[in-house]
Amino acid sequence: MNRDFSLLAGRQFDLLICGGGVYGAWIAYDASMRGLRVAIIDQGDWASATSSASSKLIHGGLRYLEVYDFRLVSKALAERRRLLEIAPHRVWPLRFGVPVYADSRIGRLRLKTGLFLYDFLARLSGANRAGKSMTHRQFGRRTFHDRFPFLKCSGLKGGFTYGDAQTDDARLVLELVAGAMEAGAVCVNYCKLTEYIESRGLACGAALQDMLGHGSAHVSARQIISASGHWAATSDQGRSWCRLSKGTHLVMPALPTDEALLLTARSDGRVFFMIPWYGMTLLGTTDADYRGDPDHVAVGAEEVAYLLTEANRYIEKAWSELDIVGSYAGLRVLKRNDTASPSSASRDWVLKSASNGVHYSIGGKVTSAREDAASIVNMVCAKLGVDVPCQTMSRHLPWAPEDYAGWYAAIIARAMKLSIDHESAIWLARRHGKRTEEVLRMVENDAKLAERIMPGLPFIYSDLLYSAGNEMAVHLHDLLRRRMPLLILAKLRENDLGRIASVVAPLMHWDQARIKREVESCFQQ
Ligand SMILES: Cc1cc2nc3c(=O)[nH]c(=O)nc-3n(C[C@H](O)[C@H](O)[C@H](O)COP(=O)(O)OP(=O)(O)OC[C@H]3O[C@@H](n4cnc5c(N)ncnc54)[C@H](O)[C@@H]3O)c2cc1C
């Protein structure tokens, strides 16, 4: 994946996509596989906004059953099934526990009814590779506590577990961009759309700025999609379509379980999660109206206090601020509505068209972005008179191995033969899919590359070098936030960052001065 801004200048495309989050990436991948001439750009890195700040769940959204949004849940469950099938390396099953306490807002009977309905809707959407392991189970007090021994015992009546799925959101986007490129799309990160070019009131192209300082370019496009996330709300028209809500996650130490927990905040009744990810625990999320700067979405002190307070109501050994390893915040784009709290607003997606003919993707979920993108590309094809059906429904993702189970067993065995520890091997397979073989080949040539970069986290040096050489990272924080999210999973000190930057410097063509700048900019992320 090489970045080449010069491929844009003066070109005519069928479709220009502004925004390289999960929506833009699925649109680019889908459209380029249907044979359209596609360009996709992002003002920053791929997935540098909300699409690397989600809870990383591929889920139906159990909590939406409470507001009777069966359509949204069914749609998301069908997409969960599809993604587990077409991207077994990228999306994997994850079980959730739901404890029931004497004072729980949702009692045992209501929860059981909801979980029956969730399983029923999942079955309606068809079987999947996770099959029966997704259905819910009920536990008594003792057996539930044996499963989650770190939970407080007092008042615990029992609980349930149910199946959903998980991903690495930023790597999903990267894989889709790589797939679009393979299918012929021009994909350029750090490239900002500054202005639409119009002819007789209709947009027919755009002015683009190279954010790495190599000038600007004009491109022509027969259709333009803005998949610019919350930046859609920076115009008057956009503001009338959207409501923004900020969601924060804290990264906490590992809990002794490989299952997640769905919990209810005692202060306001909202649902929040504790989710295992790369060996750490994601604690989130918050959900509050946002009217601040779209370019700088920061974690607030009150959100930290809220999450720690609510988590500590459930766990025996309380967390303090000193236990926080990392944090991140992102903005949800919700359809404009007048509900009092953003958490009761619909998460559904909508396509809006401006008077100049530019189409805006508003809202949605990582989980359902494939289907929403397919309907956008259907609309674009209809406008262009192209009659090629969508292929993303059944086609494996570009890095998905054939015969996943057999491939997985063989690749883990091969990695362990090369002295790569088991946990790192599992994550390598999830991160790179069939390209893991190329990462292992690097270890075959240099055994030291099997070592972990940070002792407590499952990332090895060959992975770092492979990502630096092949995944269009421009800055150190691209590598350490989105290609491998060390920046949020560890408290990296200046000397850790300096060491990592020096390892990748020859591949990135960085001299000492640039290394220093790159390390400094990691502290500003
Ligand atoms: C806290 C939180 C938790 C969530 N958890 C989940 C979850 O677990 N599961 C789930 O399914 N969904 C989840 N979601 C929803 C999901 O993350 C979003 O729906 C999705 O990431 C939105 O993707 P997007 O492509 O529309 O926007 P973004 O990812 O925000 O992408 C928009 C891109 O446009 C670019 N851009 C903007 N303006 C320009 C310009 N002028 N020129 C060039 N580029 C531009 C930006 O740089 C950005 O990269 C969550 C959301 C939040 C906030």
The ligand as an ORCA input file, in Angstrom:
! r2SCAN-3c Opt
* xyz 0 1
  C     -17.805      5.752     21.555
  C     -18.319      5.026     20.355
  C     -18.440      3.646     20.412
  C     -18.915      2.966     19.304
  N     -18.949      1.614     19.347
  C     -19.396      0.921     18.294
  C     -19.359     -0.489     18.310
  O     -18.878     -1.118     19.254
  N     -19.851     -1.149     17.232
  C     -20.366     -0.493     16.169
  O     -20.837     -1.167     15.258
  N     -20.353      0.857     16.076
  C     -19.870      1.577     17.111
  N     -19.831      2.935     17.064
  C     -20.266      3.625     15.847
  C     -19.146      3.649     14.801
  O     -17.888      3.819     15.411
  C     -19.380      4.759     13.773
  O     -20.655      4.594     13.223
  C     -18.398      4.710     12.609
  O     -17.067      4.620     13.047
  C     -18.558      5.968     11.752
  O     -17.710      5.852     10.659
  P     -17.618      7.001      9.561
  O     -16.797      6.441      8.456
  O     -18.979      7.494      9.232
  O     -16.917      8.243     10.284
  P     -15.368      8.489     10.760
  O     -14.730      7.234     11.218
  O     -15.445      9.602     11.696
  O     -14.672      8.889      9.417
  C     -14.829     10.145      8.803
  C     -13.509     10.494      8.144
  O     -13.700     11.632      7.282
  C     -12.488     12.348      7.259
  N     -12.750     13.707      6.764
  C     -13.591     14.627      7.297
  N     -13.564     15.777      6.569
  C     -12.685     15.566      5.552
  C     -12.220     16.377      4.469
  N     -12.657     17.620      4.273
  N     -11.308     15.853      3.609
  C     -10.842     14.572      3.798
  N     -11.251     13.782      4.796
  C     -12.168     14.251      5.667
  C     -12.026     12.307      8.711
  O     -10.637     12.550      8.839
  C     -12.436     10.899      9.141
  O     -11.357      9.966      9.103
  C     -19.325      3.666     18.144
  C     -19.194      5.049     18.096
  C     -18.679      5.732     19.201
  C     -18.506      7.201     19.134
*
